[in-house]
Amino acid sequence: MSGHQTTGRATDDGERPATSRSHPVGRRAARDAAVETIHRELTVFARRARATAGRMHPQLSLVAYTLLSHLEERGGCRATDLAAHYALDKSTVSRQVAALERDGLVHRRVDPEDHRGQVLDLTPEGTGILAEVTESRRAAFESRLAGWPPADLLRFADFLRRYNEAASRPDDDPTAPAAPPGPPPEAA
């Protein structure tokens, strides 16, 4: 045995992957293939999430659900905070918030820290719809992940968190500090 390790898995073309120490080109090709797979799978995930959102609640798009969730997590915030958090243009957030206000899901209150500003908050109806959709989404995830061992779930959660932390850096700068991480997953 040469001392070099391989995964032992065949690639799509049936060939064994090259060892990473002896073939840097093979290592780069494997990395490129993995990144392409991640890109493709995240695109499918995003497309499915948008399509599923309408079935969860006809009044609540994925964007609306995301904004309401953020408002609930933060106990309310300014529209400019939403725009900054999601890296959206203020006019985009303004249109989304106006629709949520029209639907009676959010309301504005005076910012207690700066009486000139306004904080967006969920209305009781917004809180109820958000809870209903959150439960439906949670049940859908539980169903999709039902056969996964707890260790796989924890790894998947960790990988998603790491990816999102890296994506939260300004301009995707890998040297910039990441945004504060979310709570760690519960041990199963």
N, C-alpha and C positions, 0 to 999 in steps of 0.2 A: 504494500500500500504506500502511496506517495506522501501521505500526511496532509494532502489537500482535501478539503471537505466539499461535497456537493450536496444539494438537497435530495438527490436521488430521484427526483420527479422528472418525468419526461416533459419537454416543452410541447407546444401545439404541433410542431412538425415532427414529433416523435423522437427528437434528438435529446440526449442528456445535456443539461446545461454545463457550460465550462466552469472550472473552478474559479473562484473569484481571485485567488492569489496569482494564478498563473496566466489568466486571460483578462486583463483590464477592459478590453474591448467587449468581451462577453458580459462582464459585470455592468458596463454602461448600457449595453443592449437590453439586459434584463431590467435595469432601472427604468429605461425609457419605456419598455413594454408595461411595466407596473404603473408608471405615471399615466400612460395612455389608458389603461384599464380603469384606474381611479377616476380619470376625467370622464370617461364614458359612463361609468356606473353612477357618479354624482349627477351627471346630466339626466340619466334615467330617473334617479331618485327625485331630483327637483321637478321634473316633468310630472312624475306620479304624484308628488305632494300637491302640486297646483291642481291637478285633475281631481284628486281625492277631496280637497278642501271644499269644493262645491257640494259634494255629496254629504259631507259632515254637517253642514248647515248652509242652506241656500243664501242666507243673508251675509255670510261671513267668508270672504275670500281669504286666501293664505296670507296676504299682506295685512288684511284687517285683523286676522287672528294673531299674527305676530305683533302688531302694534298694541292690541289689547293685552296680550300676555306681558309685554314689556311694561305697560302702564300698571298692571296688577303687581308685577314683581317689584317695581320701584315705588309703589304707593302714589303714583302720579308723577308726571314730569312735564316740562315745557316741550312744545313742538320742536323747538330748535335742538333740544336734547335727543329727541327721536331721530331727527335728521342726522345729527352727528353720530349717534350710535350705529345707525344702519348705513352710514355713508350715502345718504340720499340728499337730493336737492331739496331746499326748504319748500319750494312750490309743490313738489311731489307729495311731501308730507302734509302740506296744507290741504291739498285736494282730498287726500285720504282721511284726514281728520274731519274735514267738512262733511264728508259722507257718513262717517261714524257719528257725528253730532246730529245730522239729519235723521239718522236711523235711531236716535235716542240711546246710543251705546256709550257715549262719552259726554262729559260736560266740562266746562271751564270753571275754575275758581281762582281767586286772587292768590298769587304766590306769597306765602307768609314771610319769605326771606327778602322779597323785593316787590313791594305792593304795586309797582308799575307793570309787572309781568303777570302772566296767567299760567296756571298749571292745569294740565288735562288729567281728568280722573274718570274712572269707570262709573257709569250709572248702575243702579241695581239691575236693570235689564241687561246691560253690558256684562256685568258680573255673572249673571245667570246663563247667558248664552255662551260666554267664555268657559264656564264650568262644564256646560253640556258638551261643547265641542272638544274640550280637553279630555273629558272622559271617553268620548268616542275615539279620539286619536290614540289615547292610551290603550284602549281595548284593541284597536287595529294593530298597534305595535306588539302588544302581548300575543296576539294571534300569530303574527308573522315570525315572532322570535320564540314561540312556544317550545320548539325542539332543541333550542340552543342550550348547551351546558352553561352553568353560571360563570365559569372561568372565561368562556368565549364572550359572553355578554359584557363582563368587566373589561376585557381587552378591547372589544369593539367600542365601548363607551370611552375608554382612555384614548384610543386612536382618534375618535371623532373630536374629543376635547382638545387634543394636541393639534389637530388640523385646524380647528376653529381658533385656537389661541394664535397659531402662526398666521392665519389669515387676518387676524385683528390688528396686526402690526401695521403702522403707517406705511402705505404704498408697498405692502408685502415685503418690507425690509427685514431680512432674517436677523439683522443685528439689533434692531429696535426692540425694546422691552414689549412683551405681549401684554394685552389687557389682562386684568386680574382673572384668574380661572374661576370657573363655576365651582359649586360644591362637589366634592369627590363622590364617586358612586358608592352606594351602600354595599357592603360586603354581603355576598349571598351565602 
